[in-house]
């Protein structure tokens, strides 16, 4: 008679995770790997091992390596934009709205350095993803331009658009400033990503000092004029 008769042997239980949870685990592992290795050097074997699953499962859930990288871009961009939109409530005064948006942006970078590296370092260096990065940046510019438009409306409700200096501040002015602010914020975010001890909120304050002092004067129609030579 078997010595196991009358009792069930101990068998480790296997917990089947929901698909959405499993996908997030894969994306977490992929973001870590892509941020450190880059798109071309990263392997699906390495990503699968980091996620604790088989490589065929990665392919089955998220497709090829290129499709997986795009999925990482979309998730990190969505997280970043949702953080900014959630912080910059439209009923806030213009300066506070921009400040909170910047604080949320730099807070995201500080908390998700691997995600930032994938979004703005690895994607930039991999030609197939230039279009994805351009779309993300355009969305950021749109958000910032909307904040500046809101600030201008606070100063001078539509349809009046002539400022106290007598100069009209148009949509192209706001778009150019938005591009400048996004570019400067990206550069400062790269600095923050390389300095783990730096405070994201203090970094946001520095950016706000530069951004708002300049933007506030622009909204009154003030411009710098080069001297005659």
GUPA-903697 format. One line per 8 residues: number of its first residue (from 1); their letters; for each residue x, y, z of N, C-alpha, C. Coordinates in nm, 2 decimals. Example, Ala and Ser with C-alpha at 12.3 -4.5 7.8 and 13.67 -1.06 7.14 Angstrom:
1 = AS = 1.32:-0.57:0.78:1.23:-0.45:0.78:1.32:-0.33:0.78; 1.28:-0.22:0.71:1.37:-0.11:0.71:1.29:0.00:0.79 .
This chain:
1 = XXXXXXXX = 0.08:-0.12:0.00:0.00:0.00:0.00:0.09:0.13:0.00; 0.05:0.22:-0.08:0.13:0.34:-0.09:0.13:0.42:0.04; 0.25:0.48:0.07:0.25:0.56:0.19:0.18:0.69:0.18; 0.13:0.72:0.05:0.05:0.84:0.03:-0.10:0.82:0.04; -0.13:0.69:0.06:-0.28:0.66:0.06:-0.34:0.73:0.17; -0.46:0.78:0.14:-0.54:0.85:0.24:-0.51:1.00:0.26; -0.41:1.05:0.19:-0.38:1.20:0.19:-0.34:1.25:0.06; -0.36:1.38:0.04:-0.33:1.44:-0.09:-0.19:1.50:-0.08 .
9 = XXXXXXXX = -0.10:1.46:-0.16:0.04:1.52:-0.15:0.04:1.67:-0.17; 0.13:1.74:-0.11:0.14:1.89:-0.13:0.18:1.92:-0.27; 0.10:2.00:-0.33:0.12:2.05:-0.47:0.12:2.20:-0.47; 0.22:2.27:-0.51:0.21:2.41:-0.52:0.10:2.46:-0.60; 0.02:2.55:-0.55:-0.09:2.61:-0.62:-0.04:2.71:-0.72; -0.10:2.71:-0.84:-0.07:2.81:-0.94:-0.18:2.91:-0.95; -0.14:3.04:-0.93:-0.24:3.15:-0.94:-0.24:3.21:-1.08; -0.35:3.20:-1.14:-0.36:3.25:-1.28:-0.39:3.40:-1.27 .
17 = XXXXXXXX = -0.30:3.48:-1.32:-0.33:3.63:-1.31:-0.42:3.68:-1.42; -0.50:3.78:-1.40:-0.58:3.84:-1.51:-0.49:3.89:-1.62; -0.53:3.89:-1.74:-0.45:3.93:-1.85:-0.40:4.07:-1.83; -0.48:4.16:-1.79:-0.44:4.30:-1.77:-0.32:4.31:-1.67; -0.33:4.24:-1.56:-0.22:4.24:-1.46:-0.09:4.18:-1.52; -0.11:4.07:-1.60:0.01:4.01:-1.66:0.08:4.10:-1.76; -0.01:4.17:-1.84:0.05:4.27:-1.94:0.12:4.38:-1.87; 0.07:4.43:-1.76:0.14:4.54:-1.69:0.28:4.49:-1.64 .
25 = XXXXXXXX = 0.28:4.36:-1.59:0.41:4.31:-1.55:0.51:4.30:-1.66; 0.46:4.26:-1.78:0.55:4.25:-1.90:0.60:4.39:-1.94; 0.51:4.49:-1.93:0.54:4.63:-1.97:0.64:4.68:-1.87; 0.62:4.65:-1.74:0.72:4.70:-1.64:0.86:4.64:-1.67; 0.87:4.51:-1.70:0.99:4.45:-1.73:1.05:4.51:-1.86; 0.97:4.53:-1.96:1.02:4.59:-2.08:1.07:4.73:-2.07; 1.00:4.81:-1.99:1.05:4.95:-1.97:1.18:4.95:-1.90; 1.20:4.86:-1.80:1.33:4.85:-1.73:1.44:4.81:-1.83 .
33 = XXXXXXXX = 1.41:4.71:-1.91:1.51:4.66:-2.00:1.55:4.76:-2.11; 1.44:4.82:-2.17:1.47:4.91:-2.28:1.54:5.04:-2.23; 1.51:5.08:-2.11:1.57:5.20:-2.05:1.72:5.18:-2.03; 1.76:5.06:-2.00:1.90:5.04:-1.97:1.98:4.99:-2.09; 1.91:4.91:-2.18:1.98:4.85:-2.29:1.96:4.92:-2.42; 1.85:4.99:-2.43:1.82:5.05:-2.56:1.73:4.95:-2.64; 1.66:5.00:-2.74:1.58:4.91:-2.82:1.65:4.80:-2.89; 1.76:4.84:-2.96:1.83:4.74:-3.04:1.91:4.63:-2.96 .
41 = XXXXXXXX = 1.96:4.67:-2.84:2.04:4.58:-2.76:1.95:4.49:-2.67; 1.83:4.54:-2.64:1.75:4.46:-2.55:1.70:4.34:-2.63; 1.68:4.23:-2.56:1.63:4.11:-2.62:1.50:4.06:-2.55; 1.42:3.99:-2.63:1.30:3.94:-2.57:1.32:3.84:-2.47; 1.43:3.77:-2.48:1.47:3.67:-2.37:1.49:3.74:-2.24; 1.56:3.85:-2.25:1.59:3.93:-2.12:1.47:3.98:-2.06; 1.38:4.04:-2.15:1.25:4.09:-2.10:1.16:3.99:-2.04; 1.16:3.87:-2.10:1.07:3.76:-2.05:1.13:3.71:-1.91 .
49 = XXXXXXXX = 1.26:3.70:-1.90:1.32:3.66:-1.78:1.30:3.76:-1.67; 1.30:3.89:-1.70:1.28:3.99:-1.60:1.14:3.99:-1.55; 1.04:3.95:-1.64:0.90:3.95:-1.61:0.86:3.82:-1.54; 0.96:3.72:-1.55:0.93:3.59:-1.48:0.83:3.51:-1.56; 0.83:3.52:-1.70:0.74:3.45:-1.78:0.82:3.39:-1.90; 0.75:3.32:-1.99:0.82:3.26:-2.10:0.82:3.36:-2.22; 0.92:3.35:-2.31:0.92:3.44:-2.42:0.80:3.43:-2.51; 0.75:3.30:-2.54:0.63:3.29:-2.62:0.51:3.37:-2.57 .
57 = XXXXXXXX = 0.50:3.38:-2.43:0.39:3.45:-2.37:0.40:3.60:-2.40; 0.52:3.65:-2.40:0.54:3.79:-2.43:0.49:3.82:-2.57; 0.53:3.73:-2.67:0.49:3.75:-2.81:0.34:3.74:-2.82; 0.28:3.64:-2.74:0.14:3.62:-2.75:0.06:3.74:-2.70; 0.11:3.80:-2.59:0.03:3.91:-2.53:0.06:4.05:-2.60; 0.18:4.07:-2.63:0.22:4.21:-2.68:0.29:4.22:-2.81; 0.31:4.10:-2.88:0.36:4.11:-3.02:0.51:4.11:-3.02; 0.56:4.17:-3.14:0.70:4.17:-3.16:0.77:4.27:-3.07 .
65 = XXXXXXXX = 0.90:4.27:-3.08:0.98:4.37:-2.99:0.94:4.51:-3.03; 0.92:4.54:-3.16:0.89:4.67:-3.20:0.75:4.71:-3.14; 0.65:4.62:-3.15:0.52:4.64:-3.10:0.52:4.66:-2.94; 0.61:4.58:-2.88:0.62:4.59:-2.73:0.68:4.73:-2.70; 0.78:4.78:-2.77:0.84:4.91:-2.75:0.73:5.02:-2.76; 0.65:5.01:-2.87:0.55:5.11:-2.89:0.44:5.11:-2.77; 0.41:4.99:-2.73:0.32:4.97:-2.61:0.38:5.04:-2.49; 0.51:5.03:-2.47:0.58:5.10:-2.36:0.57:5.25:-2.37 .
73 = XXXXXXXX = 0.59:5.30:-2.49:0.58:5.44:-2.52:0.44:5.49:-2.49; 0.34:5.42:-2.53:0.20:5.47:-2.51:0.17:5.46:-2.36; 0.21:5.36:-2.29:0.17:5.36:-2.15:0.24:5.47:-2.07; 0.37:5.49:-2.09:0.44:5.59:-2.02:0.39:5.73:-2.06; 0.36:5.75:-2.18:0.31:5.89:-2.23:0.17:5.91:-2.16; 0.09:5.81:-2.16:-0.04:5.82:-2.10:-0.03:5.85:-1.95; 0.06:5.78:-1.88:0.08:5.81:-1.74:0.12:5.96:-1.72; 0.21:6.00:-1.80:0.27:6.14:-1.79:0.16:6.24:-1.81 .
81 = XXXXXXXX = 0.09:6.23:-1.92:-0.01:6.33:-1.96:-0.13:6.33:-1.86; -0.17:6.21:-1.81:-0.28:6.20:-1.72:-0.24:6.27:-1.59; -0.11:6.25:-1.55:-0.06:6.32:-1.43:-0.07:6.47:-1.44; -0.03:6.52:-1.56:-0.03:6.67:-1.58:-0.17:6.72:-1.58; -0.26:6.65:-1.66:-0.40:6.69:-1.67:-0.47:6.69:-1.54; -0.44:6.59:-1.46:-0.50:6.58:-1.33:-0.46:6.68:-1.23; -0.34:6.73:-1.25:-0.29:6.84:-1.15:-0.33:6.98:-1.20; -0.33:7.00:-1.33:-0.35:7.13:-1.38:-0.50:7.16:-1.41 .
89 = XXXXXXXX = -0.58:7.17:-1.30:-0.73:7.18:-1.32:-0.76:7.32:-1.39; -0.85:7.32:-1.48:-0.88:7.44:-1.56:-0.94:7.55:-1.48; -0.99:7.53:-1.36:-1.05:7.64:-1.28:-0.94:7.71:-1.19; -0.82:7.67:-1.20:-0.71:7.74:-1.12:-0.67:7.86:-1.19; -0.61:7.96:-1.12:-0.54:8.07:-1.18:-0.43:8.02:-1.28; -0.40:8.10:-1.38:-0.31:8.06:-1.48:-0.17:8.02:-1.43; -0.12:8.10:-1.34:0.02:8.07:-1.29:0.02:7.94:-1.21; -0.09:7.92:-1.13:-0.09:7.81:-1.04:-0.12:7.68:-1.13 .
97 = XXXXXXXX = -0.20:7.70:-1.23:-0.22:7.58:-1.32:-0.09:7.54:-1.39; -0.01:7.63:-1.44:0.11:7.60:-1.50:0.21:7.54:-1.40; 0.22:7.59:-1.28:0.30:7.54:-1.18:0.27:7.40:-1.14; 0.14:7.37:-1.12:0.10:7.24:-1.09:0.13:7.14:-1.20; 0.11:7.18:-1.32:0.14:7.10:-1.44:0.29:7.06:-1.44; 0.37:7.17:-1.42:0.52:7.14:-1.42:0.56:7.05:-1.30; 0.50:7.07:-1.19:0.53:6.99:-1.07:0.49:6.84:-1.10; 0.37:6.82:-1.16:0.33:6.69:-1.20:0.43:6.62:-1.30 .
105 = XXXXXXXX = 0.47:6.70:-1.40:0.56:6.65:-1.50:0.69:6.61:-1.44; 0.76:6.70:-1.36:0.88:6.66:-1.30:0.87:6.55:-1.19; 0.75:6.55:-1.13:0.72:6.44:-1.03:0.72:6.31:-1.10; 0.66:6.31:-1.22:0.65:6.18:-1.30:0.80:6.14:-1.34; 0.88:6.23:-1.38:1.02:6.20:-1.42:1.09:6.14:-1.30; 1.08:6.21:-1.19:1.15:6.16:-1.07:1.10:6.02:-1.02; 0.97:5.99:-1.04:0.92:5.87:-0.99:0.93:5.76:-1.10; 0.95:5.79:-1.22:0.95:5.69:-1.33:1.07:5.72:-1.42 .
113 = XXXXXXXX = 1.19:5.72:-1.37:1.31:5.75:-1.45:1.33:5.65:-1.57; 1.29:5.53:-1.55:1.30:5.43:-1.66:1.20:5.47:-1.77; 1.08:5.50:-1.72:0.98:5.54:-1.82:1.02:5.67:-1.90; 1.08:5.76:-1.83:1.13:5.88:-1.90:1.24:5.85:-2.00; 1.33:5.76:-1.96:1.44:5.72:-2.05:1.39:5.65:-2.18; 1.28:5.57:-2.16:1.23:5.51:-2.28:1.16:5.62:-2.37; 1.08:5.71:-2.31:1.01:5.81:-2.38:1.10:5.90:-2.46; 1.20:5.96:-2.39:1.27:6.07:-2.45:1.42:6.04:-2.48 .
121 = XXXXXXXX = 1.47:5.93:-2.44:1.61:5.90:-2.48:1.61:5.78:-2.58; 1.55:5.67:-2.54:1.56:5.55:-2.63:1.48:5.57:-2.76; 1.36:5.63:-2.74:1.27:5.65:-2.86:1.34:5.75:-2.96; 1.40:5.85:-2.90:1.47:5.95:-2.99:1.58:5.89:-3.07; 1.65:5.79:-3.01:1.77:5.73:-3.07:1.73:5.62:-3.16; 1.60:5.58:-3.18:1.56:5.47:-3.26:1.47:5.52:-3.37; 1.51:5.53:-3.49:1.44:5.59:-3.60:1.30:5.55:-3.62; 1.27:5.42:-3.60:1.13:5.37:-3.63:1.03:5.44:-3.54 .
129 = XXXXXXXX = 1.07:5.50:-3.43:0.98:5.55:-3.33:0.98:5.70:-3.33; 1.04:5.77:-3.43:1.04:5.91:-3.43:0.90:5.97:-3.44; 0.82:5.91:-3.52:0.68:5.95:-3.53:0.60:5.95:-3.40; 0.62:5.84:-3.32:0.56:5.82:-3.20:0.60:5.93:-3.10; 0.73:5.96:-3.10:0.78:6.07:-3.01:0.73:6.20:-3.05; 0.72:6.23:-3.18:0.67:6.36:-3.23:0.52:6.38:-3.19; 0.45:6.27:-3.19:0.30:6.28:-3.15:0.29:6.31:-3.00; 0.38:6.25:-2.92:0.38:6.28:-2.78:0.41:6.42:-2.75 .
137 = XXXXXXXX = 0.52:6.47:-2.82:0.56:6.61:-2.80:0.46:6.70:-2.84; 0.39:6.68:-2.95:0.29:6.76:-3.00:0.17:6.77:-2.90; 0.14:6.66:-2.84:0.03:6.67:-2.73:0.08:6.75:-2.62; 0.20:6.74:-2.58:0.25:6.83:-2.47:0.25:6.97:-2.50; 0.29:7.01:-2.63:0.28:7.15:-2.67:0.14:7.19:-2.67; 0.04:7.11:-2.71:-0.10:7.15:-2.71:-0.15:7.18:-2.57; -0.11:7.10:-2.48:-0.15:7.12:-2.34:-0.09:7.25:-2.29; 0.03:7.28:-2.31:0.10:7.40:-2.26:0.04:7.52:-2.33 .
145 = XXXXXXXX = 0.02:7.51:-2.46:-0.04:7.62:-2.54:-0.18:7.65:-2.48; -0.26:7.55:-2.45:-0.39:7.57:-2.39:-0.38:7.64:-2.26; -0.28:7.61:-2.18:-0.26:7.69:-2.05:-0.23:7.83:-2.07; -0.15:7.86:-2.17:-0.12:8.00:-2.20:-0.24:8.07:-2.26; -0.31:8.01:-2.34:-0.44:8.07:-2.40:-0.53:8.10:-2.28; -0.54:8.01:-2.19:-0.63:8.04:-2.07:-0.57:8.16:-1.99; -0.44:8.17:-1.98:-0.38:8.28:-1.91:-0.41:8.41:-1.98; -0.40:8.41:-2.11:-0.43:8.53:-2.19:-0.58:8.57:-2.17 .
153 = XXXXXXXX = -0.67:8.47:-2.17:-0.81:8.50:-2.16:-0.84:8.56:-2.02; -0.76:8.52:-1.92:-0.78:8.58:-1.79:-0.75:8.73:-1.79; -0.64:8.76:-1.87:-0.60:8.90:-1.87:-0.69:8.99:-1.96; -0.73:8.93:-2.07:-0.81:9.00:-2.17:-0.91:8.91:-2.23; -1.03:8.90:-2.18:-1.13:8.81:-2.23:-1.15:8.83:-2.38; -1.18:8.72:-2.45:-1.21:8.72:-2.59:-1.34:8.80:-2.61; -1.36:8.87:-2.73:-1.27:8.87:-2.84:-1.16:8.97:-2.84; -1.15:9.06:-2.74:-1.04:9.15:-2.73:-0.91:9.08:-2.71 .
161 = XXXXXXXX = -0.81:9.12:-2.79:-0.68:9.05:-2.79:-0.56:9.15:-2.79; -0.59:9.28:-2.78:-0.48:9.38:-2.78:-0.44:9.40:-2.64; -0.31:9.39:-2.61:-0.26:9.40:-2.48:-0.24:9.54:-2.44; -0.19:9.56:-2.31:-0.17:9.69:-2.26:-0.06:9.76:-2.33; 0.03:9.69:-2.40:0.14:9.75:-2.48:0.09:9.79:-2.62; -0.03:9.75:-2.65:-0.08:9.78:-2.78:-0.05:9.68:-2.89; 0.02:9.57:-2.85:0.06:9.46:-2.94:-0.04:9.35:-2.92; -0.09:9.29:-3.03:-0.17:9.17:-3.02:-0.09:9.05:-3.00 .
169 = XXXXXXXX = -0.13:8.97:-2.91:-0.07:8.84:-2.88:-0.16:8.73:-2.94; -0.11:8.67:-3.05:-0.19:8.58:-3.13:-0.15:8.43:-3.09; -0.23:8.34:-3.16:-0.21:8.20:-3.13:-0.07:8.15:-3.17; -0.01:8.21:-3.27:0.13:8.17:-3.31:0.23:8.20:-3.20; 0.21:8.32:-3.13:0.30:8.36:-3.02:0.29:8.25:-2.91; 0.17:8.21:-2.88:0.15:8.11:-2.77:0.21:7.98:-2.81; 0.19:7.94:-2.93:0.24:7.81:-2.98:0.40:7.81:-2.97; 0.46:7.92:-3.02:0.61:7.92:-3.01:0.66:7.91:-2.87 .
177 = XXXXXXXX = 0.59:7.99:-2.78:0.63:7.98:-2.64:0.61:7.84:-2.58; 0.50:7.78:-2.62:0.47:7.64:-2.57:0.58:7.55:-2.62; 0.63:7.56:-2.75:0.73:7.47:-2.79:0.86:7.50:-2.71; 0.89:7.63:-2.68:1.01:7.66:-2.61:1.00:7.60:-2.47; 0.89:7.61:-2.40:0.87:7.56:-2.27:0.88:7.41:-2.26; 0.82:7.34:-2.36:0.83:7.20:-2.36:0.98:7.15:-2.38; 1.04:7.22:-2.48:1.18:7.18:-2.50:1.27:7.21:-2.38; 1.25:7.32:-2.31:1.33:7.35:-2.19:1.30:7.25:-2.08 .
185 = XXXXXXXX = 1.17:7.22:-2.07:1.13:7.12:-1.96:1.19:6.98:-1.99; 1.19:6.94:-2.11:1.25:6.81:-2.15:1.40:6.81:-2.11; 1.47:6.92:-2.14:1.61:6.92:-2.11:1.64:6.92:-1.96; 1.56:6.99:-1.89:1.57:6.99:-1.74:1.53:6.86:-1.68; 1.43:6.79:-1.75:1.39:6.66:-1.70:1.50:6.56:-1.72; 1.58:6.57:-1.83:1.69:6.48:-1.85:1.80:6.50:-1.74; 1.82:6.63:-1.70:1.91:6.66:-1.59:1.86:6.59:-1.46; 1.73:6.60:-1.44:1.67:6.55:-1.32:1.68:6.39:-1.32 .
193 = XXXXXXXX = 1.66:6.33:-1.43:1.68:6.19:-1.44:1.82:6.14:-1.41; 1.92:6.22:-1.43:2.06:6.19:-1.41:2.10:6.22:-1.26; 2.01:6.29:-1.19:2.04:6.33:-1.05:1.94:6.28:-0.96; 1.95:6.16:-0.91:1.84:6.10:-0.83:1.82:6.17:-0.70; 1.92:6.25:-0.65:1.90:6.32:-0.53:1.83:6.45:-0.54; 1.81:6.49:-0.67:1.75:6.62:-0.69:1.60:6.61:-0.66; 1.54:6.72:-0.61:1.40:6.73:-0.57:1.32:6.77:-0.69; 1.22:6.68:-0.73:1.14:6.72:-0.85:1.06:6.85:-0.83 .
201 = XXXXXXXX = 1.01:6.87:-0.71:0.93:6.99:-0.68:1.02:7.12:-0.69; 1.14:7.11:-0.64:1.23:7.22:-0.65:1.27:7.24:-0.80; 1.29:7.14:-0.87:1.32:7.15:-1.01:1.21:7.22:-1.09; 1.08:7.18:-1.05:0.97:7.24:-1.11:0.96:7.39:-1.08; 1.00:7.43:-0.96:1.00:7.57:-0.92:1.10:7.65:-1.00; 1.22:7.59:-1.03:1.32:7.66:-1.11:1.27:7.68:-1.25; 1.20:7.57:-1.30:1.15:7.59:-1.44:1.04:7.69:-1.44; 0.95:7.69:-1.34:0.84:7.79:-1.33:0.90:7.93:-1.33 .
209 = XXXXXXXX = 1.00:7.95:-1.25:1.06:8.09:-1.24:1.10:8.14:-1.38; 1.17:8.05:-1.46:1.21:8.09:-1.60:1.09:8.11:-1.68; 1.00:8.01:-1.68:0.88:8.00:-1.77:0.78:8.12:-1.74; 0.74:8.13:-1.62:0.63:8.23:-1.59:0.68:8.37:-1.60; 0.80:8.40:-1.56:0.85:8.54:-1.56:0.85:8.59:-1.71; 0.89:8.49:-1.80:0.90:8.53:-1.94:0.76:8.53:-2.00; 0.68:8.42:-1.97:0.55:8.41:-2.03:0.45:8.52:-1.98; 0.47:8.56:-1.86:0.38:8.67:-1.81:0.40:8.80:-1.88 .
217 = XXXXXXXX = 0.53:8.83:-1.91:0.56:8.95:-1.99:0.51:8.94:-2.13; 0.52:8.82:-2.19:0.47:8.81:-2.32:0.32:8.83:-2.33; 0.25:8.79:-2.23:0.10:8.80:-2.23:0.06:8.95:-2.22; 0.15:9.03:-2.18:0.12:9.18:-2.18:0.16:9.24:-2.31; 0.22:9.16:-2.40:0.26:9.22:-2.53:0.41:9.27:-2.53; 0.48:9.25:-2.42:0.62:9.29:-2.41:0.71:9.20:-2.49; 0.79:9.26:-2.57:0.89:9.18:-2.65:1.03:9.24:-2.64; 1.13:9.16:-2.66:1.27:9.22:-2.66:1.30:9.26:-2.80 .
225 = XXXXX = 1.36:9.38:-2.81:1.39:9.44:-2.94:1.55:9.45:-2.94; 1.61:9.39:-3.05:1.75:9.40:-3.06:1.80:9.54:-3.09; 1.91:9.58:-3.04:1.96:9.72:-3.06:2.00:9.74:-3.21; 1.99:9.86:-3.25:2.03:9.90:-3.38:2.18:9.89:-3.40; 2.22:9.83:-3.51:2.37:9.82:-3.53:2.42:9.91:-3.63 .
